[in-house]
């Protein structure tokens, strides 16, 4: 994080648990910003929590943790199909129309944390993501021209 805004490239440090939380906060902030930008349209934006799902994400945890939690994960976590139900509900249920910008789990609205409701951080993260996307476009264009840009070539762009 820099000034409370999650680092989308996770350059400072990679820690699976910390970065997992940071990505969730970043998703919620981007949802808030997209909702603000599309508020007066027919576009609804949601964050949907699938709950705890037994997927390959667990491969990023230490071996001892995976072994220790395997029986619990197998017995109590959702399958990917079960986790997808909340997403399908948000897409198809009439009662979800017009409640854009919300965080939902199992078809219910969940109050987001104070950090996830910060409009200034949401706007700053959105601007940073746009900058990174534009930089990636420059890098791809340069590659098509046969130019291999060094990382510092883009650092003056911001």
SVG drawing of the C-alpha trace seen along z (x, -y; Angstrom):
<svg xmlns="http://www.w3.org/2000/svg" viewBox="-37 -12 53 47">
<polyline fill="none" stroke="black" stroke-width="0.4" points="0.0,0.0 1.0,-3.6 -0.9,-6.2 -3.5,-3.6 -4.0,-2.7 -3.3,1.0 -0.3,1.6 -1.9,3.4 1.5,4.8 2.4,5.8 5.9,4.5 6.7,3.7 6.4,7.2 4.6,10.4 2.9,12.1 0.0,14.4 -2.3,13.4 -1.5,9.7 -1.8,9.5 -5.1,11.5 -6.6,8.9 -5.1,6.1 -6.6,7.4 -10.0,7.7 -9.8,4.1 -8.7,3.0 -11.6,4.8 -14.0,3.1 -12.5,-0.3 -12.7,0.2 -16.3,1.3 -17.1,-1.9 -15.4,-4.1 -17.1,-2.2 -20.4,-2.6 -19.8,-6.3 -18.9,-6.5 -21.9,-4.5 -24.4,-5.7 -26.7,-7.3 -26.7,-4.5 -28.2,-1.0 -24.9,0.6 -24.8,2.2 -21.5,3.0 -21.1,5.5 -18.5,7.2 -19.7,10.8 -18.1,12.9 -18.3,16.6 -17.5,17.5 -14.6,19.8 -14.1,22.0 -11.8,25.0 -9.8,24.0 -6.2,24.0 -5.7,20.7 -4.6,22.8 -1.4,23.8 0.0,20.4 -0.1,21.3 2.7,23.0 2.7,26.8 2.2,27.3 -0.9,25.1 -2.3,26.9 -1.8,30.3 -3.2,29.1 -6.3,27.6 -7.0,30.2 -9.7,32.1 -11.4,28.9 -11.3,27.5 -12.7,30.8 -15.5,31.0 -16.6,27.3 -15.5,25.2 -17.7,24.7 -17.0,26.3 -16.3,23.8 -19.8,24.5 -21.3,23.7 -19.2,20.5 -20.5,19.4 -24.1,19.3 -23.8,15.8 -22.4,14.5 -25.3,16.1 -27.8,14.6 -26.4,11.1 -26.6,11.5 -30.1,13.0 -32.2,11.9 -34.6,9.0 -34.1,7.9 -30.4,7.1 -31.4,4.5 -30.6,1.0 -28.5,1.8 -25.2,1.1 -22.0,0.6 -22.8,3.1 -20.8,6.0 -22.9,9.2 -22.6,12.7 -25.2,15.4 -27.6,12.9 -27.5,10.5 -25.9,7.1 -22.9,7.0 -21.7,3.7 -18.2,2.9 -15.4,1.9 -14.7,-1.8 -11.5,-1.5 -13.5,0.0 -15.9,-3.0 -13.2,-5.7 -14.2,-7.6 -10.8,-9.4 -8.8,-6.2 -11.2,-4.6 -10.6,-7.4 -6.8,-7.3 -6.7,-3.6 -8.7,-3.9 -6.3,-6.6 -3.3,-4.4 -4.8,-1.4 -5.5,-3.5 -1.9,-4.7 -0.7,-1.1 -2.9,-0.1 -1.6,-3.0 2.0,-2.0 1.3,1.6 -0.1,0.4 3.1,-1.6 5.2,1.5 3.2,3.7 3.4,1.1 7.2,0.8 7.5,4.7 5.6,4.7 8.2,2.3 11.0,4.5 11.9,2.1 12.6,3.6 11.9,0.8 13.8,0.8 11.6,0.5 13.0,-3.0 11.8,-4.3 8.2,-4.5 9.0,-5.7 8.9,-9.4 5.4,-9.0 3.9,-9.4"/>
</svg>
